[in-house]
Amino acid sequence: ERQFTTIAGVDSMSSTSYLGNSNITIQFTLDRSIDGAAQDVQTAIASVLRKLPPNMPTPPTLRKVNPADQPILAMAIYSETLPLSTMDAFGEEVLAQRISQINGVAQVNVFGQAKYAVRAQLDPNLLASRNISIDDVADALGKHNVNLPTGILWGQHWAYTVEANGQLNTADQYRPLIVAYRNGSPVRLGELGRVIDSIQNDKNGSWYGSIPSIQFSIQRQPGANTVEVVDNIKAALPALREQMPPAMKLDIFYDRSTSVRESVNDVKLTLVLTVVLVVGVIFVFLGNASATLIPSMALPMSIIGTFAAMYLLGYTLDNLSLMALTLSVGFVVDDAIVMLENIVRHMEMGKARLVAALEGSREIGFTILSMTLSLAAVFIPVLFMSGIMG
């Protein structure tokens, strides 16, 4: 850690250690190039390698992480009857491939992989009784389990490769494989131990509850809308479920869009309550329904106009824009009340309503504009704040 503190652009650093492992997380300032920072970190690691314990099982490793790369959706496929290798084949060859093609999806990570494999569990006593070594078994497996071209047919314009499919795929196909001959009789692989259908790595796995499963985490593309991408994935799931074996099930156990939707809905509710309370306060102080209606109409008109401008510019609603609308409700009402009071003053002078409205708005329009700009100027420093929103 002392070595990392000398790197330029380090914003914060934290570490966690437990039995057999230690992780150091370094966060850099936004103006620091992540590629250059990674090179500096790698250089710092190389400079302290000689100071580390010599009996470390693996050297230190480096990984770049972007907070925006966090998964937006996680799901699991599981079954109480199907083998893991069958689920893994469907998950990697069908499910992950189809989801990765959905608009906005950047990457689909698979956890608990269980690729199919055949395991030969040899019995040392049976090997010794037949005077067969493990190398003899390995050589026999290599010689009899090949899938190579056996020749080429040359034509006048074309050449054809002739292949003989000698690949063995299941445990039943491996058991009768001849390993050697003893006393003129063949010794088959199944006679030297157990040959079973299994998976490549049985030391790694994932569980959905108490059931072994294959799990997937999905990352969105940079700039893609989280809610939109999740909706696209969920819309494609019914068709994928129809392709699954009947005994296989698919469940979503993490959905990042849920918190986003709830947050946006909370701000929407706050905006509605703000409008209702503002209208109520106006009515209490003015005591006139028609006088209350005029500034109240300014609220939906301004919000609709804001939404129209956002739509034309291609913007979407988020917490920041909804909070800005909530704050602007007070500004709009203040301006509307000031304008209304000035128009009423001109009407009390005996002028017609249209004339009073034109002259009253012209008289105080610049003042209202100055008030609004001065209030908006308070939030200008927010534009220069560094960091990541949210």
C-alpha positions as CSV (number, residue, x, y, z in Angstrom):
1,E,0.0,0.0,0.0
2,R,2.9,2.4,0.7
3,Q,4.1,1.8,-2.8
4,F,0.7,2.6,-4.3
5,T,0.5,6.0,-2.5
6,T,3.3,7.3,-4.7
7,I,1.1,6.9,-7.8
8,A,-0.3,10.1,-9.3
9,G,-4.0,10.6,-9.3
10,V,-5.0,8.3,-6.4
11,D,-8.2,9.5,-4.9
12,S,-8.8,6.8,-2.2
13,M,-7.4,3.4,-1.3
14,S,-8.8,0.6,0.8
15,S,-7.8,-3.0,1.5
16,T,-9.5,-6.2,2.8
17,S,-7.6,-9.3,4.0
18,Y,-8.6,-12.7,5.1
19,L,-7.1,-16.2,5.2
20,G,-5.0,-16.7,2.1
21,N,-6.1,-13.6,0.3
22,S,-5.7,-9.8,0.4
23,N,-7.4,-7.3,-1.9
24,I,-6.4,-3.7,-2.4
25,T,-8.9,-1.3,-4.1
26,I,-7.5,1.9,-5.6
27,Q,-9.8,4.6,-6.8
28,F,-8.4,7.3,-9.1
29,T,-9.6,10.8,-9.9
30,L,-11.7,11.2,-13.1
31,D,-9.0,13.1,-14.9
32,R,-6.6,10.2,-14.6
33,S,-6.3,7.9,-17.6
34,I,-7.3,4.4,-16.4
35,D,-4.8,2.8,-18.8
36,G,-1.9,4.9,-17.6
37,A,-3.0,4.2,-14.0
38,A,-3.0,0.5,-14.6
39,Q,0.5,0.7,-16.0
40,D,1.7,2.6,-12.9
41,V,0.0,0.0,-10.6
42,Q,1.7,-2.8,-12.5
43,T,5.1,-1.1,-12.2
44,A,4.5,-0.6,-8.4
45,I,3.6,-4.3,-8.1
46,A,6.8,-5.4,-10.0
47,S,8.9,-3.2,-7.7
48,V,7.8,-4.9,-4.5
49,L,7.7,-8.5,-5.7
50,R,11.1,-9.2,-4.2
51,K,9.8,-8.1,-0.8
52,L,6.8,-10.5,-0.8
53,P,6.9,-14.0,0.8
54,P,8.8,-16.4,-1.6
55,N,6.2,-19.2,-1.0
56,M,3.2,-17.3,-2.4
57,P,1.1,-19.8,-4.5
58,T,0.4,-17.1,-7.1
59,P,1.9,-13.7,-7.9
60,P,-0.2,-10.5,-7.4
61,T,-2.7,-9.8,-10.2
62,L,-4.2,-6.6,-11.4
63,R,-7.8,-6.0,-12.6
64,K,-9.4,-2.8,-13.9
65,V,-13.0,-2.2,-12.7
66,N,-15.5,0.4,-14.0
67,P,-18.4,1.1,-11.6
68,A,-20.7,1.4,-14.7
69,D,-19.8,-2.3,-15.5
70,Q,-21.8,-3.7,-12.6
71,P,-24.4,-6.3,-13.6
72,I,-27.9,-5.0,-14.3
73,L,-29.5,-8.4,-14.2
74,A,-28.6,-11.8,-12.8
75,M,-30.5,-15.1,-13.4
76,A,-30.1,-18.8,-12.8
77,I,-31.2,-22.0,-14.5
78,Y,-31.6,-25.0,-12.4
79,S,-33.2,-28.5,-12.3
80,E,-33.8,-31.2,-9.7
81,T,-33.4,-34.0,-12.3
82,L,-31.2,-32.8,-15.2
83,P,-27.4,-33.1,-14.9
84,L,-25.4,-29.9,-14.6
85,S,-23.6,-30.6,-17.9
86,T,-26.9,-30.5,-19.8
87,M,-27.9,-27.2,-18.2
88,D,-24.4,-25.7,-18.9
89,A,-24.6,-26.7,-22.6
90,F,-28.0,-25.0,-22.9
91,G,-27.0,-22.0,-20.9
92,E,-23.8,-21.3,-22.8
93,E,-24.8,-22.3,-26.3
94,V,-28.4,-21.0,-26.3
95,L,-29.3,-18.7,-23.4
96,A,-26.1,-16.6,-23.2
97,Q,-25.8,-16.3,-26.9
98,R,-29.3,-15.1,-27.4
99,I,-29.2,-12.6,-24.6
100,S,-25.9,-11.2,-25.8
101,Q,-27.6,-10.3,-29.1
102,I,-30.2,-8.2,-27.4
103,N,-29.9,-4.4,-28.0
104,G,-27.9,-2.7,-25.2
105,V,-26.3,-5.9,-23.8
106,A,-22.5,-5.7,-23.6
107,Q,-21.5,-9.0,-22.0
108,V,-23.0,-12.1,-20.4
109,N,-20.9,-13.8,-17.7
110,V,-21.5,-17.4,-16.8
111,F,-20.8,-18.8,-13.3
112,G,-20.8,-22.4,-12.1
113,Q,-19.8,-23.7,-15.4
114,A,-20.1,-27.5,-15.7
115,K,-18.8,-28.5,-19.1
116,Y,-19.3,-32.2,-19.8
117,A,-16.4,-34.6,-19.4
118,V,-15.8,-38.3,-19.1
119,R,-13.8,-39.4,-16.0
120,A,-11.8,-42.6,-15.8
121,Q,-11.2,-43.4,-12.2
122,L,-8.6,-46.1,-12.3
123,D,-8.1,-48.8,-9.7
124,P,-4.3,-49.1,-8.8
125,N,-4.8,-52.8,-7.8
126,L,-6.4,-53.6,-11.2
127,L,-3.6,-51.8,-13.0
128,A,-0.9,-53.7,-11.1
129,S,-2.5,-57.1,-11.6
130,R,-2.4,-56.6,-15.4
131,N,1.0,-54.8,-15.4
132,I,-0.5,-51.7,-17.0
133,S,0.7,-48.2,-16.1
134,I,-1.2,-44.9,-16.1
135,D,0.9,-43.8,-19.1
136,D,-0.3,-46.9,-21.0
137,V,-3.9,-45.8,-20.4
138,A,-3.2,-42.3,-21.4
139,D,-1.5,-43.4,-24.7
140,A,-4.4,-45.7,-25.5
141,L,-6.9,-42.9,-25.0
142,G,-4.9,-40.6,-27.2
143,K,-4.5,-43.1,-30.0
144,H,-8.1,-44.4,-30.1
145,N,-9.8,-41.0,-29.6
146,V,-8.8,-38.9,-32.5
147,N,-10.6,-36.8,-35.0
148,L,-8.0,-36.0,-37.7
149,P,-8.1,-36.0,-41.5
150,T,-7.3,-39.4,-42.9
151,G,-6.5,-38.3,-46.4
152,I,-7.1,-35.9,-49.3
153,L,-8.7,-36.5,-52.7
154,W,-7.2,-34.3,-55.4
155,G,-9.3,-33.4,-58.3
156,Q,-8.7,-31.2,-61.3
157,H,-10.2,-28.1,-59.7
158,W,-11.0,-29.2,-56.1
159,A,-9.4,-31.0,-53.2
160,Y,-11.5,-32.9,-50.7
161,T,-10.4,-33.8,-47.2
162,V,-11.5,-37.2,-45.9
163,E,-12.2,-37.3,-42.2
164,A,-13.0,-40.3,-40.1
165,N,-15.0,-39.4,-37.0
166,G,-13.2,-41.4,-34.3
167,Q,-14.2,-39.0,-31.4
168,L,-15.6,-40.7,-28.3
169,N,-18.2,-38.6,-26.5
170,T,-19.8,-40.6,-23.7
171,A,-18.7,-42.9,-20.9
172,D,-20.5,-45.9,-22.6
173,Q,-18.3,-45.3,-25.7
174,Y,-15.1,-45.2,-23.6
175,R,-15.6,-48.4,-21.5
176,P,-15.0,-50.9,-24.3
177,L,-11.8,-49.1,-25.5
178,I,-8.9,-51.5,-25.6
179,V,-5.9,-50.4,-23.5
180,A,-3.6,-53.3,-24.0
181,Y,-3.4,-57.1,-24.6
182,R,-2.5,-59.5,-21.9
183,N,-2.1,-63.3,-22.7
184,G,-3.7,-62.6,-26.1
185,S,-6.8,-61.1,-24.5
186,P,-7.8,-57.4,-24.7
187,V,-7.9,-55.4,-21.6
188,R,-10.6,-52.8,-21.8
189,L,-10.8,-49.4,-20.0
190,G,-13.9,-50.4,-18.1
191,E,-12.0,-53.4,-16.6
192,L,-9.5,-51.1,-14.9
193,G,-11.8,-48.9,-12.9
194,R,-14.9,-46.7,-13.2
195,V,-15.7,-44.7,-16.3
196,I,-18.4,-42.2,-15.6
197,D,-20.1,-39.2,-17.2
198,S,-19.1,-36.1,-15.2
199,I,-17.9,-32.5,-15.6
200,Q,-14.5,-30.9,-16.2
201,N,-14.2,-29.1,-12.9
202,D,-16.1,-30.5,-9.9
203,K,-14.4,-28.1,-7.5
204,N,-16.4,-25.1,-8.8
205,G,-20.1,-24.6,-8.6
206,S,-23.0,-22.2,-7.9
207,W,-26.3,-22.9,-6.1
208,Y,-29.7,-21.3,-6.3
209,G,-30.9,-21.8,-2.8
210,S,-30.0,-25.4,-2.2
211,I,-30.1,-26.6,-5.8
212,P,-27.0,-26.6,-8.1
213,S,-27.4,-24.2,-10.9
214,I,-25.8,-22.3,-13.7
215,Q,-25.9,-18.5,-13.2
216,F,-25.6,-15.5,-15.5
217,S,-24.7,-11.9,-14.9
218,I,-25.5,-9.4,-17.6
219,Q,-23.8,-6.1,-18.2
220,R,-25.1,-3.2,-20.3
221,Q,-23.3,-1.3,-23.0
222,P,-21.8,2.1,-22.0
223,G,-24.6,4.8,-22.2
224,A,-27.4,2.3,-22.5
225,N,-30.5,2.8,-20.4
226,T,-30.7,0.2,-17.6
227,V,-34.5,0.0,-17.5
228,E,-34.8,-0.3,-21.3
229,V,-32.1,-3.0,-21.5
230,V,-33.7,-5.0,-18.6
231,D,-37.2,-4.7,-20.3
232,N,-35.7,-6.0,-23.6
233,I,-34.2,-9.0,-21.8
234,K,-37.4,-9.8,-20.0
235,A,-39.4,-9.6,-23.2
236,A,-37.1,-12.2,-24.7
237,L,-37.3,-14.7,-21.8
238,P,-40.7,-16.3,-22.7
239,A,-39.3,-17.4,-26.1
240,L,-36.2,-18.8,-24.4
241,R,-38.2,-20.6,-21.8
242,E,-40.1,-22.4,-24.5
243,Q,-36.8,-23.8,-25.8
244,M,-35.7,-25.1,-22.4
245,P,-36.2,-28.7,-21.5
246,P,-39.4,-29.2,-19.4
247,A,-37.4,-30.1,-16.2
248,M,-35.3,-26.9,-16.4
249,K,-36.4,-23.7,-14.8
250,L,-35.1,-20.1,-15.1
251,D,-35.4,-17.4,-12.4
252,I,-34.2,-13.8,-12.0
253,F,-32.7,-13.2,-8.6
254,Y,-31.2,-9.7,-9.1
255,D,-32.7,-6.8,-11.0
256,R,-31.0,-3.5,-10.8
257,S,-33.8,-1.8,-12.7
258,T,-36.1,-2.3,-9.7
259,S,-34.2,0.2,-7.5
260,V,-34.0,2.6,-10.4
261,R,-37.8,2.4,-11.0
262,E,-38.5,2.8,-7.3
263,S,-36.2,5.8,-7.0
264,V,-37.8,7.5,-10.0
265,N,-41.3,6.7,-8.8
266,D,-40.4,8.3,-5.4
267,V,-39.3,11.5,-7.1
268,K,-42.4,11.5,-9.3
269,L,-44.6,11.2,-6.2
270,T,-42.6,14.1,-4.6
271,L,-43.2,16.2,-7.7
272,V,-47.0,15.5,-7.6
273,L,-47.2,16.3,-3.9
274,T,-45.2,19.5,-4.4
275,V,-47.7,20.7,-7.1
276,V,-50.7,19.8,-4.9
277,L,-49.3,21.6,-1.8
278,V,-48.3,24.6,-3.8
279,V,-51.7,25.0,-5.2
280,G,-53.3,24.6,-1.8
281,V,-51.0,27.2,-0.2
282,I,-51.9,29.6,-3.1
283,F,-55.6,29.2,-2.5
284,V,-55.3,29.6,1.3
285,F,-53.5,33.0,0.9
286,L,-55.3,34.4,-2.1
287,G,-58.7,33.1,-1.1
288,N,-60.0,33.3,-4.7
289,A,-60.5,30.2,-6.9
290,S,-60.0,32.2,-10.2
291,A,-56.9,33.8,-8.9
292,T,-55.6,30.4,-7.8
293,L,-56.3,28.9,-11.2
294,I,-54.1,31.2,-13.1
295,P,-50.7,30.5,-11.3
296,S,-51.8,26.9,-11.0
297,M,-52.1,26.5,-14.8
298,A,-48.5,27.7,-15.1
299,L,-47.3,24.5,-13.4
300,P,-48.5,21.9,-15.9
301,M,-47.8,24.2,-18.8
302,S,-44.1,24.6,-17.7
303,I,-43.7,20.9,-17.0
304,I,-45.2,19.9,-20.4
305,G,-43.0,22.4,-22.1
306,T,-39.9,20.9,-20.3
307,F,-40.9,17.4,-21.3
308,A,-41.3,18.5,-24.9
309,A,-37.8,20.0,-25.0
310,M,-36.3,16.9,-23.4
311,Y,-38.0,14.7,-25.9
312,L,-36.7,16.7,-28.8
313,L,-33.2,16.7,-27.4
314,G,-33.3,12.9,-26.9
315,Y,-33.1,13.1,-23.1
316,T,-34.7,10.6,-20.7
317,L,-36.1,11.0,-17.2
318,D,-33.8,10.3,-14.3
319,N,-33.6,11.3,-10.7
320,L,-31.6,14.5,-11.5
321,S,-34.1,15.8,-14.0
322,L,-37.1,15.0,-11.8
323,M,-35.5,16.7,-8.8
324,A,-34.8,19.7,-10.9
325,L,-38.5,19.8,-11.9
326,T,-39.5,19.6,-8.3
327,L,-37.3,22.5,-7.3
328,S,-38.5,24.6,-10.3
329,V,-42.2,24.3,-9.2
330,G,-41.5,27.0,-6.6
331,F,-39.8,29.3,-9.0
332,V,-42.7,29.0,-11.5
333,V,-45.3,29.8,-8.9
334,D,-43.4,32.8,-7.5
335,D,-43.1,34.3,-11.0
336,A,-46.8,33.5,-11.7
337,I,-48.0,35.2,-8.5
338,V,-45.9,38.3,-9.0
339,M,-47.1,38.6,-12.6
340,L,-50.7,38.1,-11.5
341,E,-50.5,40.7,-8.8
342,N,-49.2,43.3,-11.3
343,I,-51.9,42.5,-13.8
344,V,-54.6,42.8,-11.1
345,R,-53.1,46.2,-10.2
346,H,-53.6,47.5,-13.7
347,M,-57.1,46.1,-13.8
348,E,-57.9,48.1,-10.6
349,M,-56.8,51.2,-12.5
350,G,-59.7,50.7,-14.8
351,K,-58.0,49.1,-17.7
352,A,-59.5,46.3,-19.8
353,R,-58.3,42.7,-19.0
354,L,-56.3,42.3,-22.3
355,V,-54.7,45.7,-21.9
356,A,-53.9,45.1,-18.3
357,A,-52.4,41.7,-19.1
358,L,-50.2,43.2,-21.9
359,E,-49.0,46.2,-20.0
360,G,-48.6,44.4,-16.7
361,S,-46.5,41.6,-18.2
362,R,-44.4,44.1,-20.3
363,E,-43.8,46.2,-17.2
364,I,-42.6,43.4,-15.0
365,G,-41.4,40.8,-17.5
366,F,-37.7,41.8,-17.2
367,T,-37.9,41.8,-13.4
368,I,-39.3,38.3,-13.4
369,L,-36.6,37.1,-15.8
370,S,-33.9,38.6,-13.6
371,M,-35.4,36.9,-10.5
372,T,-35.5,33.5,-12.2
373,L,-32.0,33.8,-13.5
374,S,-30.6,34.8,-10.2
375,L,-32.3,31.8,-8.5
376,A,-31.0,29.5,-11.2
377,A,-27.5,30.9,-10.9
378,V,-27.4,29.4,-7.4
379,F,-27.2,25.9,-9.0
380,I,-24.4,26.8,-11.5
381,P,-21.6,25.5,-9.2
382,V,-23.2,22.1,-9.5
383,L,-22.0,22.0,-13.2
384,F,-18.4,22.2,-12.0
385,M,-18.7,19.5,-9.4
386,S,-16.5,16.5,-10.0
387,G,-17.4,12.9,-9.4
388,I,-19.9,10.4,-10.6
389,M,-23.6,11.2,-10.4
390,G,-25.4,8.9,-8.0
